[in-house]
Amino acid sequence: MDNHRPVNIVMIEDDEGHARLIEKNIRRAGISNKIHHFVDGTSALAFLLDHEHGPTHNGPALVLLDLNLPDMSGIDILAKIKGEEGPLRRTPVVVLTTTDDKVEIQRCYDLGCNVYITKPVNYESFADAIRQLGLFLSVIQIPNVEEA
């Protein structure tokens, strides 16, 4: 019995330029999965926790999370995802942010983030980092929510 469903990518990024760059370079790496883009934490959490197409109800997901959002901290979102009892807890979270503060990085890993990437300031370096992330996404295994 194959209940393998495509992984939904949930991108929580308020900077439209960064969001376009992330999506473009993920596509360049050959990743065609659906990308659900949110510009704030409130709507992203509503999707993740309650929406019929979100991972709680509709299969595996991978979260790309910026820490600096207009309505709440990405740290709070990470804590909510990883603190939830149930399927969302196993959802891989890639923190993608401009913050390279060692304390912040450690805090994210302590809360359960799977990968922490500092966005390079330079456009070409940023594009290259996202292409590499796309290659990483093409090979990682993500658990189905039913297995929780």
C-alpha positions as a Python dict, from the first residue, in 0.01 Angstrom:
ca = {
    (1, 'M'): (0, 0, 0),
    (2, 'D'): (157, 328, -110),
    (3, 'N'): (26, 629, 75),
    (4, 'H'): (318, 846, -36),
    (5, 'R'): (193, 1199, -94),
    (6, 'P'): (391, 1491, -231),
    (7, 'V'): (551, 1714, 31),
    (8, 'N'): (400, 2061, 53),
    (9, 'I'): (651, 2339, 107),
    (10, 'V'): (530, 2609, 345),
    (11, 'M'): (734, 2927, 306),
    (12, 'I'): (690, 3188, 578),
    (13, 'E'): (872, 3494, 444),
    (14, 'D'): (752, 3856, 455),
    (15, 'D'): (1010, 3997, 210),
    (16, 'E'): (856, 3952, -137),
    (17, 'G'): (1196, 3979, -309),
    (18, 'H'): (1341, 3703, -91),
    (19, 'A'): (1030, 3491, -143),
    (20, 'R'): (1057, 3520, -524),
    (21, 'L'): (1428, 3441, -512),
    (22, 'I'): (1370, 3138, -288),
    (23, 'E'): (1094, 3001, -510),
    (24, 'K'): (1285, 3065, -835),
    (25, 'N'): (1598, 2887, -712),
    (26, 'I'): (1406, 2597, -558),
    (27, 'R'): (1243, 2551, -902),
    (28, 'R'): (1586, 2577, -1069),
    (29, 'A'): (1700, 2286, -853),
    (30, 'G'): (1419, 2078, -1006),
    (31, 'I'): (1177, 2089, -712),
    (32, 'S'): (820, 2114, -842),
    (33, 'N'): (633, 2065, -511),
    (34, 'K'): (355, 2306, -425),
    (35, 'I'): (481, 2609, -232),
    (36, 'H'): (235, 2775, 6),
    (37, 'H'): (368, 3125, 74),
    (38, 'F'): (272, 3326, 384),
    (39, 'V'): (394, 3674, 477),
    (40, 'D'): (304, 3654, 845),
    (41, 'G'): (299, 3402, 1126),
    (42, 'T'): (-71, 3421, 1203),
    (43, 'S'): (-189, 3302, 861),
    (44, 'A'): (96, 3049, 838),
    (45, 'L'): (6, 2890, 1173),
    (46, 'A'): (-363, 2883, 1078),
    (47, 'F'): (-266, 2692, 762),
    (48, 'L'): (-26, 2457, 940),
    (49, 'L'): (-260, 2374, 1227),
    (50, 'D'): (-613, 2396, 1090),
    (51, 'H'): (-641, 2430, 712),
    (52, 'E'): (-777, 2131, 518),
    (53, 'H'): (-478, 2150, 279),
    (54, 'G'): (-227, 2199, 562),
    (55, 'P'): (0, 1924, 694),
    (56, 'T'): (-214, 1843, 998),
    (57, 'H'): (-491, 1722, 764),
    (58, 'N'): (-321, 1667, 431),
    (59, 'G'): (13, 1495, 444),
    (60, 'P'): (376, 1583, 488),
    (61, 'A'): (524, 1930, 471),
    (62, 'L'): (850, 2112, 497),
    (63, 'V'): (860, 2461, 649),
    (64, 'L'): (1095, 2737, 530),
    (65, 'L'): (1085, 2992, 811),
    (66, 'D'): (1211, 3349, 833),
    (67, 'L'): (1260, 3464, 1192),
    (68, 'N'): (1181, 3832, 1135),
    (69, 'L'): (810, 3859, 1063),
    (70, 'P'): (572, 4153, 1106),
    (71, 'D'): (329, 3998, 1354),
    (72, 'M'): (530, 3747, 1558),
    (73, 'S'): (874, 3601, 1591),
    (74, 'G'): (973, 3301, 1381),
    (75, 'I'): (1101, 3157, 1710),
    (76, 'D'): (741, 3157, 1840),
    (77, 'I'): (624, 2979, 1524),
    (78, 'L'): (903, 2722, 1557),
    (79, 'A'): (815, 2664, 1923),
    (80, 'K'): (448, 2617, 1829),
    (81, 'I'): (524, 2370, 1546),
    (82, 'K'): (770, 2162, 1747),
    (83, 'G'): (572, 2190, 2072),
    (84, 'E'): (249, 2056, 1922),
    (85, 'E'): (149, 1707, 2020),
    (86, 'G'): (82, 1510, 1706),
    (87, 'P'): (191, 1509, 1345),
    (88, 'L'): (320, 1863, 1310),
    (89, 'R'): (602, 1800, 1558),
    (90, 'R'): (791, 1587, 1301),
    (91, 'T'): (761, 1847, 1026),
    (92, 'P'): (1109, 1954, 919),
    (93, 'V'): (1175, 2325, 967),
    (94, 'V'): (1448, 2509, 778),
    (95, 'V'): (1517, 2849, 932),
    (96, 'L'): (1621, 3090, 657),
    (97, 'T'): (1704, 3430, 802),
    (98, 'T'): (1946, 3722, 805),
    (99, 'T'): (2020, 3670, 1176),
    (100, 'D'): (2357, 3509, 1244),
    (101, 'D'): (2352, 3562, 1621),
    (102, 'K'): (2498, 3248, 1785),
    (103, 'V'): (2247, 3260, 2072),
    (104, 'E'): (1956, 3279, 1825),
    (105, 'I'): (2097, 2989, 1622),
    (106, 'Q'): (2136, 2775, 1934),
    (107, 'R'): (1784, 2864, 2046),
    (108, 'C'): (1639, 2752, 1712),
    (109, 'Y'): (1818, 2416, 1731),
    (110, 'D'): (1712, 2376, 2096),
    (111, 'L'): (1350, 2430, 1987),
    (112, 'G'): (1384, 2165, 1716),
    (113, 'C'): (1472, 2337, 1390),
    (114, 'N'): (1634, 2093, 1149),
    (115, 'V'): (1852, 2332, 948),
    (116, 'Y'): (1955, 2694, 1009),
    (117, 'I'): (2070, 2896, 708),
    (118, 'T'): (2184, 3257, 728),
    (119, 'K'): (2076, 3452, 420),
    (120, 'P'): (2384, 3596, 252),
    (121, 'V'): (2354, 3970, 189),
    (122, 'N'): (2495, 3939, -162),
    (123, 'Y'): (2232, 3843, -425),
    (124, 'E'): (2446, 3583, -605),
    (125, 'S'): (2549, 3415, -280),
    (126, 'F'): (2185, 3409, -168),
    (127, 'A'): (2071, 3259, -499),
    (128, 'D'): (2348, 2998, -476),
    (129, 'A'): (2254, 2909, -116),
    (130, 'I'): (1891, 2858, -219),
    (131, 'R'): (1991, 2641, -517),
    (132, 'Q'): (2189, 2425, -277),
    (133, 'L'): (1886, 2414, -45),
    (134, 'G'): (1680, 2296, -344),
    (135, 'L'): (1925, 2011, -405),
    (136, 'F'): (1905, 1923, -36),
    (137, 'L'): (1523, 1924, -54),
    (138, 'S'): (1535, 1687, -350),
    (139, 'V'): (1705, 1414, -147),
    (140, 'I'): (1575, 1439, 210),
    (141, 'Q'): (1314, 1201, 347),
    (142, 'I'): (1013, 1350, 526),
    (143, 'P'): (781, 1143, 747),
    (144, 'N'): (414, 1116, 664),
    (145, 'V'): (187, 1272, 924),
    (146, 'E'): (-9, 947, 959),
    (147, 'E'): (302, 787, 1108),
    (148, 'A'): (297, 1020, 1410),
}
